[in-house]
Amino acid sequence: MAAKKGKTGEVKGVSKYYELGGDTIKSRKSVCPRCGNGVFLADHGDRQSCGKCGYTEFKK
Ligand SMILES: [Zn+2]
């Protein structure tokens, strides 16, 4: 009977996550050592990665 429950809210959660990620990138501003030229690394908590070349830097 209640087969339509469960999927609501999934997309909302995903878009919220990306918004938070964008804010974190702005505040960190670590430049990619490979790309340079104002290409910033995306912060993922325990590591940072470049969306352009794929460079990943682990924090300690
Ligand atoms: Zn890069």
N, CA, C, O and the ligand as a Tripos MOL2 file, in Angstrom:
@<TRIPOS>MOLECULE
protein
  241   239    61     0     0
PROTEIN
NO_CHARGES

@<TRIPOS>ATOM
      1 N           0.8330   -1.2220    0.0000 N.3       1 MET1
      2 CA          0.0000    0.0000    0.0000 C.3       1 MET1
      3 C           0.8600    1.2620    0.0000 C.2       1 MET1
      4 O           0.5630    2.1930   -0.7480 O.2       1 MET1
      5 N           1.9030    1.3240    0.8040 N.am      2 ALA2
      6 CA          2.7260    2.5320    0.9090 C.3       2 ALA2
      7 C           3.9770    2.4350    0.0380 C.2       2 ALA2
      8 O           5.0870    2.6900    0.5040 O.2       2 ALA2
      9 N           3.7920    2.0690   -1.2170 N.am      3 ALA3
     10 CA          4.9310    1.8220   -2.1050 C.3       3 ALA3
     11 C           5.5680    3.1080   -2.6300 C.2       3 ALA3
     12 O           6.6890    3.0650   -3.1370 O.2       3 ALA3
     13 N           4.8920    4.2370   -2.5240 N.am      4 LYS4
     14 CA          5.4100    5.4860   -3.1000 C.3       4 LYS4
     15 C           6.3190    6.2520   -2.1400 C.2       4 LYS4
     16 O           6.8580    7.2940   -2.5100 O.2       4 LYS4
     17 N           6.4940    5.7670   -0.9460 N.am      5 LYS5
     18 CA          7.3350    6.4760    0.0290 C.3       5 LYS5
     19 C           8.8200    6.1620   -0.1680 C.2       5 LYS5
     20 O           9.1530    5.1030   -0.7000 O.2       5 LYS5
     21 N           9.7000    7.0400    0.2400 N.am      6 GLY6
     22 CA         11.1250    6.7080    0.2920 C.3       6 GLY6
     23 C          12.0160    7.5760   -0.5900 C.2       6 GLY6
     24 O          13.1070    7.9430   -0.1550 O.2       6 GLY6
     25 N          11.6030    7.9210   -1.8070 N.am      7 LYS7
     26 CA         12.5130    8.6150   -2.7310 C.3       7 LYS7
     27 C          12.4960   10.1330   -2.5600 C.2       7 LYS7
     28 O          13.4040   10.8090   -3.0460 O.2       7 LYS7
     29 N          11.5150   10.6700   -1.9020 N.am      8 THR8
     30 CA         11.3980   12.1230   -1.7850 C.3       8 THR8
     31 C          12.5710   12.7130   -0.9950 C.2       8 THR8
     32 O          12.9400   12.1820    0.0530 O.2       8 THR8
     33 N          13.1550   13.8030   -1.4880 N.am      9 GLY9
     34 CA         14.2100   14.4730   -0.7510 C.3       9 GLY9
     35 C          15.6040   14.0750   -1.1890 C.2       9 GLY9
     36 O          16.5730   14.7140   -0.7790 O.2       9 GLY9
     37 N          15.7410   13.0550   -1.9970 N.am     10 GLU10
     38 CA         17.0690   12.5920   -2.3980 C.3      10 GLU10
     39 C          17.8210   13.6580   -3.2030 C.2      10 GLU10
     40 O          18.9830   13.9500   -2.9230 O.2      10 GLU10
     41 N          17.1520   14.2300   -4.1990 N.am     11 VAL11
     42 CA         17.7870   15.2410   -5.0480 C.3      11 VAL11
     43 C          18.1320   16.4950   -4.2500 C.2      11 VAL11
     44 O          19.1920   17.0880   -4.4530 O.2      11 VAL11
     45 N          17.2520   16.8980   -3.3540 N.am     12 LYS12
     46 CA         17.4930   18.0740   -2.5210 C.3      12 LYS12
     47 C          18.7830   17.9230   -1.7240 C.2      12 LYS12
     48 O          19.5820   18.8570   -1.6500 O.2      12 LYS12
     49 N          18.9880   16.7610   -1.1340 N.am     13 GLY13
     50 CA         20.1810   16.4990   -0.3340 C.3      13 GLY13
     51 C          21.4470   16.6540   -1.1590 C.2      13 GLY13
     52 O          22.4310   17.2230   -0.6860 O.2      13 GLY13
     53 N          21.4310   16.1570   -2.3790 N.am     14 VAL14
     54 CA         22.6060   16.2260   -3.2480 C.3      14 VAL14
     55 C          22.9500   17.6730   -3.5900 C.2      14 VAL14
     56 O          24.1140   18.0630   -3.4950 O.2      14 VAL14
     57 N          21.9650   18.4770   -3.9850 N.am     15 SER15
     58 CA         22.2470   19.8490   -4.3810 C.3      15 SER15
     59 C          22.7440   20.6640   -3.1960 C.2      15 SER15
     60 O          23.5800   21.5520   -3.3630 O.2      15 SER15
     61 N          22.2500   20.3770   -2.0260 N.am     16 LYS16
     62 CA         22.7170   21.0800   -0.8240 C.3      16 LYS16
     63 C          24.1900   20.7820   -0.5770 C.2      16 LYS16
     64 O          24.9550   21.6760   -0.2170 O.2      16 LYS16
     65 N          24.5870   19.5330   -0.7690 N.am     17 TYR17
     66 CA         25.9660   19.1330   -0.5630 C.3      17 TYR17
     67 C          26.9010   19.9260   -1.4700 C.2      17 TYR17
     68 O          27.9620   20.3710   -1.0310 O.2      17 TYR17
     69 N          26.5180   20.1020   -2.7230 N.am     18 TYR18
     70 CA         27.3750   20.8380   -3.6520 C.3      18 TYR18
     71 C          27.4830   22.3110   -3.2930 C.2      18 TYR18
     72 O          28.5440   22.9150   -3.4570 O.2      18 TYR18
     73 N          26.4010   22.8900   -2.8080 N.am     19 GLU19
     74 CA         26.4570   24.2910   -2.3860 C.3      19 GLU19
     75 C          27.4620   24.4850   -1.2610 C.2      19 GLU19
     76 O          28.2440   25.4350   -1.2750 O.2      19 GLU19
     77 N          27.4390   23.5930   -0.2980 N.am     20 LEU20
     78 CA         28.3760   23.6620    0.8230 C.3      20 LEU20
     79 C          29.8090   23.5120    0.3210 C.2      20 LEU20
     80 O          30.7060   24.2150    0.7850 O.2      20 LEU20
     81 N          30.0260   22.5970   -0.6270 N.am     21 GLY21
     82 CA         31.3570   22.3780   -1.1900 C.3      21 GLY21
     83 C          31.8890   23.6460   -1.8450 C.2      21 GLY21
     84 O          33.0660   23.9730   -1.6960 O.2      21 GLY21
     85 N          31.0360   24.3600   -2.5640 N.am     22 GLY22
     86 CA         31.4570   25.5980   -3.2240 C.3      22 GLY22
     87 C          31.9370   26.6260   -2.2170 C.2      22 GLY22
     88 O          32.9330   27.3110   -2.4500 O.2      22 GLY22
     89 N          31.2430   26.7370   -1.1140 N.am     23 ASP23
     90 CA         31.6380   27.6770   -0.0620 C.3      23 ASP23
     91 C          33.0060   27.3270    0.4970 C.2      23 ASP23
     92 O          33.8240   28.2130    0.7490 O.2      23 ASP23
     93 N          33.2590   26.0320    0.6930 N.am     24 THR24
     94 CA         34.5260   25.5860    1.2580 C.3      24 THR24
     95 C          35.6740   25.9150    0.3170 C.2      24 THR24
     96 O          36.7380   26.3400    0.7670 O.2      24 THR24
     97 N          35.4760   25.7260   -0.9670 N.am     25 ILE25
     98 CA         36.5170   26.0200   -1.9560 C.3      25 ILE25
     99 C          36.9050   27.4970   -1.8960 C.2      25 ILE25
    100 O          38.0870   27.8370   -1.9440 O.2      25 ILE25
    101 N          35.9190   28.3530   -1.7940 N.am     26 LYS26
    102 CA         36.1810   29.7920   -1.7580 C.3      26 LYS26
    103 C          37.0150   30.1850   -0.5510 C.2      26 LYS26
    104 O          37.8930   31.0420   -0.6530 O.2      26 LYS26
    105 N          36.7430   29.5550    0.6070 N.am     27 SER27
    106 CA         37.4220   29.9620    1.8300 C.3      27 SER27
    107 C          38.8480   29.4040    1.8970 C.2      27 SER27
    108 O          39.7190   30.0070    2.5230 O.2      27 SER27
    109 N          39.0910   28.2430    1.2480 N.am     28 ARG28
    110 CA         40.4240   27.6340    1.3290 C.3      28 ARG28
    111 C          41.3870   28.2840    0.3330 C.2      28 ARG28
    112 O          42.4510   28.7650    0.7240 O.2      28 ARG28
    113 N          41.0250   28.3010   -0.9310 N.am     29 LYS29
    114 CA         41.8340   28.9110   -1.9850 C.3      29 LYS29
    115 C          43.2320   28.3410   -2.0860 C.2      29 LYS29
    116 O          44.2040   29.0960   -2.1090 O.2      29 LYS29
    117 N          43.3560   27.0210   -2.1460 N.am     30 SER30
    118 CA         44.6420   26.4100   -2.4190 C.3      30 SER30
    119 C          44.7870   26.2560   -3.9320 C.2      30 SER30
    120 O          43.9150   25.6880   -4.5900 O.2      30 SER30
    121 N          45.8850   26.7610   -4.4760 N.am     31 VAL31
    122 CA         46.0890   26.7260   -5.9220 C.3      31 VAL31
    123 C          46.7190   25.4000   -6.3400 C.2      31 VAL31
    124 O          47.5920   24.8790   -5.6460 O.2      31 VAL31
    125 N          46.2830   24.8640   -7.4570 N.am     32 CYS32
    126 CA         46.8390   23.6240   -7.9890 C.3      32 CYS32
    127 C          48.2780   23.8490   -8.4580 C.2      32 CYS32
    128 O          48.5250   24.7400   -9.2710 O.2      32 CYS32
    129 N          49.2350   23.0510   -7.9560 N.am     33 PRO33
    130 CA         50.6380   23.2110   -8.3330 C.3      33 PRO33
    131 C          50.9070   22.8350   -9.7850 C.2      33 PRO33
    132 O          51.9000   23.2780  -10.3620 O.2      33 PRO33
    133 N          50.0610   22.0480  -10.3660 N.am     34 ARG34
    134 CA         50.2420   21.6490  -11.7710 C.3      34 ARG34
    135 C          49.6660   22.6910  -12.7240 C.2      34 ARG34
    136 O          50.3340   23.1100  -13.6700 O.2      34 ARG34
    137 N          48.4320   23.1050  -12.4760 N.am     35 CYS35
    138 CA         47.7490   24.0270  -13.3880 C.3      35 CYS35
    139 C          48.1840   25.4710  -13.1510 C.2      35 CYS35
    140 O          48.4030   26.2260  -14.0980 O.2      35 CYS35
    141 N          48.3080   25.8500  -11.8660 N.am     36 GLY36
    142 CA         48.6190   27.2400  -11.5600 C.3      36 GLY36
    143 C          47.5220   28.1370  -12.1110 C.2      36 GLY36
    144 O          46.3610   27.7300  -12.1710 O.2      36 GLY36
    145 N          47.8770   29.3500  -12.5120 N.am     37 ASN37
    146 CA         46.9510   30.2610  -13.1890 C.3      37 ASN37
    147 C          45.5750   30.3610  -12.5260 C.2      37 ASN37
    148 O          44.5580   30.4220  -13.2180 O.2      37 ASN37
    149 N          45.5380   30.3780  -11.2100 N.am     38 GLY38
    150 CA         44.2720   30.5780  -10.5100 C.3      38 GLY38
    151 C          43.3500   29.3830  -10.5180 C.2      38 GLY38
    152 O          42.1480   29.5370  -10.3020 O.2      38 GLY38
    153 N          43.8810   28.1800  -10.7640 N.am     39 VAL39
    154 CA         43.0540   26.9700  -10.6730 C.3      39 VAL39
    155 C          43.1240   26.4600   -9.2380 C.2      39 VAL39
    156 O          44.1860   26.0670   -8.7560 O.2      39 VAL39
    157 N          41.9680   26.4730   -8.5590 N.am     40 PHE40
    158 CA         41.9480   26.1320   -7.1440 C.3      40 PHE40
    159 C          41.6030   24.6730   -6.9160 C.2      40 PHE40
    160 O          40.9110   24.0500   -7.7200 O.2      40 PHE40
    161 N          42.0950   24.1370   -5.8090 N.am     41 LEU41
    162 CA         41.8030   22.7590   -5.4260 C.3      41 LEU41
    163 C          40.4860   22.7110   -4.6570 C.2      41 LEU41
    164 O          40.2020   23.5850   -3.8370 O.2      41 LEU41
    165 N          39.6840   21.6770   -4.9310 N.am     42 ALA42
    166 CA         38.4270   21.4900   -4.2150 C.3      42 ALA42
    167 C          38.6910   20.7740   -2.9030 C.2      42 ALA42
    168 O          39.3940   19.7640   -2.8660 O.2      42 ALA42
    169 N          38.1180   21.3070   -1.8140 N.am     43 ASP43
    170 CA         38.3570   20.7250   -0.4980 C.3      43 ASP43
    171 C          37.3970   19.5710   -0.2330 C.2      43 ASP43
    172 O          36.1850   19.7190   -0.3920 O.2      43 ASP43
    173 N          37.9350   18.4230    0.1690 N.am     44 HIS44
    174 CA         37.1060   17.2440    0.4600 C.3      44 HIS44
    175 C          37.3110   16.7680    1.8880 C.2      44 HIS44
    176 O          37.1760   15.5760    2.1620 O.2      44 HIS44
    177 N          37.6290   17.6640    2.7920 N.am     45 GLY45
    178 CA         37.7850   17.2930    4.1880 C.3      45 GLY45
    179 C          39.1970   16.8470    4.5100 C.2      45 GLY45
    180 O          39.9770   17.6070    5.0830 O.2      45 GLY45
    181 N          39.5340   15.5970    4.1380 N.am     46 ASP46
    182 CA         40.8750   15.0940    4.4460 C.3      46 ASP46
    183 C          41.8140   15.2160    3.2540 C.2      46 ASP46
    184 O          42.9800   14.8300    3.3390 O.2      46 ASP46
    185 N          41.3180   15.7470    2.1530 N.am     47 ARG47
    186 CA         42.1770   15.9260    0.9820 C.3      47 ARG47
    187 C          41.6460   17.0440    0.0900 C.2      47 ARG47
    188 O          40.5000   17.4690    0.2340 O.2      47 ARG47
    189 N          42.4850   17.5170   -0.8320 N.am     48 GLN48
    190 CA         42.0820   18.5350   -1.7930 C.3      48 GLN48
    191 C          42.4160   18.0280   -3.1840 C.2      48 GLN48
    192 O          43.4720   17.4280   -3.3860 O.2      48 GLN48
    193 N          41.5350   18.2600   -4.1430 N.am     49 SER49
    194 CA         41.8030   17.7790   -5.4920 C.3      49 SER49
    195 C          41.4770   18.8390   -6.5350 C.2      49 SER49
    196 O          40.6060   19.6860   -6.3370 O.2      49 SER49
    197 N          42.2070   18.7690   -7.6660 N.am     50 CYS50
    198 CA         42.0050   19.6960   -8.7730 C.3      50 CYS50
    199 C          40.9730   19.1120   -9.7270 C.2      50 CYS50
    200 O          41.1000   17.9690  -10.1650 O.2      50 CYS50
    201 N          39.9490   19.9020  -10.0470 N.am     51 GLY51
    202 CA         38.9110   19.4210  -10.9500 C.3      51 GLY51
    203 C          39.3550   19.4460  -12.4010 C.2      51 GLY51
    204 O          38.6690   18.9090  -13.2710 O.2      51 GLY51
    205 N          40.4960   20.0660  -12.6680 N.am     52 LYS52
    206 CA         40.9600   20.2240  -14.0430 C.3      52 LYS52
    207 C          41.9080   19.0950  -14.4490 C.2      52 LYS52
    208 O          41.7060   18.4560  -15.4820 O.2      52 LYS52
    209 N          42.9470   18.8480  -13.6340 N.am     53 CYS53
    210 CA         43.9610   17.8510  -14.0120 C.3      53 CYS53
    211 C          43.8770   16.5910  -13.1550 C.2      53 CYS53
    212 O          44.4950   15.5800  -13.4890 O.2      53 CYS53
    213 N          43.1220   16.6340  -12.0540 N.am     54 GLY54
    214 CA         42.9650   15.4450  -11.2240 C.3      54 GLY54
    215 C          43.9910   15.3450  -10.1030 C.2      54 GLY54
    216 O          44.0010   14.3530   -9.3740 O.2      54 GLY54
    217 N          44.8430   16.3360   -9.9470 N.am     55 TYR55
    218 CA         45.8420   16.3430   -8.8750 C.3      55 TYR55
    219 C          45.1670   16.2700   -7.5110 C.2      55 TYR55
    220 O          44.2000   16.9890   -7.2620 O.2      55 TYR55
    221 N          45.6620   15.4140   -6.6290 N.am     56 THR56
    222 CA         45.0870   15.2790   -5.2860 C.3      56 THR56
    223 C          46.1570   15.4560   -4.2370 C.2      56 THR56
    224 O          47.2430   14.8850   -4.3390 O.2      56 THR56
    225 N          45.8500   16.2480   -3.2330 N.am     57 GLU57
    226 CA         46.7970   16.5230   -2.1480 C.3      57 GLU57
    227 C          46.1470   16.1210   -0.8260 C.2      57 GLU57
    228 O          45.0670   16.6060   -0.4910 O.2      57 GLU57
    229 N          46.7980   15.2420   -0.0830 N.am     58 PHE58
    230 CA         46.2440   14.7800    1.1850 C.3      58 PHE58
    231 C          46.7230   15.6560    2.3300 C.2      58 PHE58
    232 O          47.8950   16.0190    2.4220 O.2      58 PHE58
    233 N          45.7630   15.9850    3.2090 N.am     59 LYS59
    234 CA         46.1400   16.7280    4.4200 C.3      59 LYS59
    235 C          46.5680   15.7280    5.4780 C.2      59 LYS59
    236 O          46.2550   14.5410    5.3920 O.2      59 LYS59
    237 N          47.2940   16.2250    6.4860 N.am     60 LYS60
    238 CA         47.6970   15.2910    7.5360 C.3      60 LYS60
    239 C          46.8770   15.4750    8.7900 C.2      60 LYS60
    240 O          47.0870   14.7670    9.7750 O.2      60 LYS60
    241 ZN         45.3030   20.9730  -11.7060 Zn       61 ZN61
@<TRIPOS>BOND
     1     1     2 1
     2     2     3 1
     3     3     4 2
     4     3     5 am
     5     5     6 1
     6     6     7 1
     7     7     8 2
     8     7     9 am
     9     9    10 1
    10    10    11 1
    11    11    12 2
    12    11    13 am
    13    13    14 1
    14    14    15 1
    15    15    16 2
    16    15    17 am
    17    17    18 1
    18    18    19 1
    19    19    20 2
    20    19    21 am
    21    21    22 1
    22    22    23 1
    23    23    24 2
    24    23    25 am
    25    25    26 1
    26    26    27 1
    27    27    28 2
    28    27    29 am
    29    29    30 1
    30    30    31 1
    31    31    32 2
    32    31    33 am
    33    33    34 1
    34    34    35 1
    35    35    36 2
    36    35    37 am
    37    37    38 1
    38    38    39 1
    39    39    40 2
    40    39    41 am
    41    41    42 1
    42    42    43 1
    43    43    44 2
    44    43    45 am
    45    45    46 1
    46    46    47 1
    47    47    48 2
    48    47    49 am
    49    49    50 1
    50    50    51 1
    51    51    52 2
    52    51    53 am
    53    53    54 1
    54    54    55 1
    55    55    56 2
    56    55    57 am
    57    57    58 1
    58    58    59 1
    59    59    60 2
    60    59    61 am
    61    61    62 1
    62    62    63 1
    63    63    64 2
    64    63    65 am
    65    65    66 1
    66    66    67 1
    67    67    68 2
    68    67    69 am
    69    69    70 1
    70    70    71 1
    71    71    72 2
    72    71    73 am
    73    73    74 1
    74    74    75 1
    75    75    76 2
    76    75    77 am
    77    77    78 1
    78    78    79 1
    79    79    80 2
    80    79    81 am
    81    81    82 1
    82    82    83 1
    83    83    84 2
    84    83    85 am
    85    85    86 1
    86    86    87 1
    87    87    88 2
    88    87    89 am
    89    89    90 1
    90    90    91 1
    91    91    92 2
    92    91    93 am
    93    93    94 1
    94    94    95 1
    95    95    96 2
    96    95    97 am
    97    97    98 1
    98    98    99 1
    99    99   100 2
   100    99   101 am
   101   101   102 1
   102   102   103 1
   103   103   104 2
   104   103   105 am
   105   105   106 1
   106   106   107 1
   107   107   108 2
   108   107   109 am
   109   109   110 1
   110   110   111 1
   111   111   112 2
   112   111   113 am
   113   113   114 1
   114   114   115 1
   115   115   116 2
   116   115   117 am
   117   117   118 1
   118   118   119 1
   119   119   120 2
   120   119   121 am
   121   121   122 1
   122   122   123 1
   123   123   124 2
   124   123   125 am
   125   125   126 1
   126   126   127 1
   127   127   128 2
   128   127   129 am
   129   129   130 1
   130   130   131 1
   131   131   132 2
   132   131   133 am
   133   133   134 1
   134   134   135 1
   135   135   136 2
   136   135   137 am
   137   137   138 1
   138   138   139 1
   139   139   140 2
   140   139   141 am
   141   141   142 1
   142   142   143 1
   143   143   144 2
   144   143   145 am
   145   145   146 1
   146   146   147 1
   147   147   148 2
   148   147   149 am
   149   149   150 1
   150   150   151 1
   151   151   152 2
   152   151   153 am
   153   153   154 1
   154   154   155 1
   155   155   156 2
   156   155   157 am
   157   157   158 1
   158   158   159 1
   159   159   160 2
   160   159   161 am
   161   161   162 1
   162   162   163 1
   163   163   164 2
   164   163   165 am
   165   165   166 1
   166   166   167 1
   167   167   168 2
   168   167   169 am
   169   169   170 1
   170   170   171 1
   171   171   172 2
   172   171   173 am
   173   173   174 1
   174   174   175 1
   175   175   176 2
   176   175   177 am
   177   177   178 1
   178   178   179 1
   179   179   180 2
   180   179   181 am
   181   181   182 1
   182   182   183 1
   183   183   184 2
   184   183   185 am
   185   185   186 1
   186   186   187 1
   187   187   188 2
   188   187   189 am
   189   189   190 1
   190   190   191 1
   191   191   192 2
   192   191   193 am
   193   193   194 1
   194   194   195 1
   195   195   196 2
   196   195   197 am
   197   197   198 1
   198   198   199 1
   199   199   200 2
   200   199   201 am
   201   201   202 1
   202   202   203 1
   203   203   204 2
   204   203   205 am
   205   205   206 1
   206   206   207 1
   207   207   208 2
   208   207   209 am
   209   209   210 1
   210   210   211 1
   211   211   212 2
   212   211   213 am
   213   213   214 1
   214   214   215 1
   215   215   216 2
   216   215   217 am
   217   217   218 1
   218   218   219 1
   219   219   220 2
   220   219   221 am
   221   221   222 1
   222   222   223 1
   223   223   224 2
   224   223   225 am
   225   225   226 1
   226   226   227 1
   227   227   228 2
   228   227   229 am
   229   229   230 1
   230   230   231 1
   231   231   232 2
   232   231   233 am
   233   233   234 1
   234   234   235 1
   235   235   236 2
   236   235   237 am
   237   237   238 1
   238   238   239 1
   239   239   240 2
@<TRIPOS>SUBSTRUCTURE
     1 MET1         2 RESIDUE 1 A MET
     2 ALA2         6 RESIDUE 1 A ALA
     3 ALA3        10 RESIDUE 1 A ALA
     4 LYS4        14 RESIDUE 1 A LYS
     5 LYS5        18 RESIDUE 1 A LYS
     6 GLY6        22 RESIDUE 1 A GLY
     7 LYS7        26 RESIDUE 1 A LYS
     8 THR8        30 RESIDUE 1 A THR
     9 GLY9        34 RESIDUE 1 A GLY
    10 GLU10       38 RESIDUE 1 A GLU
    11 VAL11       42 RESIDUE 1 A VAL
    12 LYS12       46 RESIDUE 1 A LYS
    13 GLY13       50 RESIDUE 1 A GLY
    14 VAL14       54 RESIDUE 1 A VAL
    15 SER15       58 RESIDUE 1 A SER
    16 LYS16       62 RESIDUE 1 A LYS
    17 TYR17       66 RESIDUE 1 A TYR
    18 TYR18       70 RESIDUE 1 A TYR
    19 GLU19       74 RESIDUE 1 A GLU
    20 LEU20       78 RESIDUE 1 A LEU
    21 GLY21       82 RESIDUE 1 A GLY
    22 GLY22       86 RESIDUE 1 A GLY
    23 ASP23       90 RESIDUE 1 A ASP
    24 THR24       94 RESIDUE 1 A THR
    25 ILE25       98 RESIDUE 1 A ILE
    26 LYS26      102 RESIDUE 1 A LYS
    27 SER27      106 RESIDUE 1 A SER
    28 ARG28      110 RESIDUE 1 A ARG
    29 LYS29      114 RESIDUE 1 A LYS
    30 SER30      118 RESIDUE 1 A SER
    31 VAL31      122 RESIDUE 1 A VAL
    32 CYS32      126 RESIDUE 1 A CYS
    33 PRO33      130 RESIDUE 1 A PRO
    34 ARG34      134 RESIDUE 1 A ARG
    35 CYS35      138 RESIDUE 1 A CYS
    36 GLY36      142 RESIDUE 1 A GLY
    37 ASN37      146 RESIDUE 1 A ASN
    38 GLY38      150 RESIDUE 1 A GLY
    39 VAL39      154 RESIDUE 1 A VAL
    40 PHE40      158 RESIDUE 1 A PHE
    41 LEU41      162 RESIDUE 1 A LEU
    42 ALA42      166 RESIDUE 1 A ALA
    43 ASP43      170 RESIDUE 1 A ASP
    44 HIS44      174 RESIDUE 1 A HIS
    45 GLY45      178 RESIDUE 1 A GLY
    46 ASP46      182 RESIDUE 1 A ASP
    47 ARG47      186 RESIDUE 1 A ARG
    48 GLN48      190 RESIDUE 1 A GLN
    49 SER49      194 RESIDUE 1 A SER
    50 CYS50      198 RESIDUE 1 A CYS
    51 GLY51      202 RESIDUE 1 A GLY
    52 LYS52      206 RESIDUE 1 A LYS
    53 CYS53      210 RESIDUE 1 A CYS
    54 GLY54      214 RESIDUE 1 A GLY
    55 TYR55      218 RESIDUE 1 A TYR
    56 THR56      222 RESIDUE 1 A THR
    57 GLU57      226 RESIDUE 1 A GLU
    58 PHE58      230 RESIDUE 1 A PHE
    59 LYS59      234 RESIDUE 1 A LYS
    60 LYS60      238 RESIDUE 1 A LYS
    61 ZN61       241 GROUP 0 **** ****
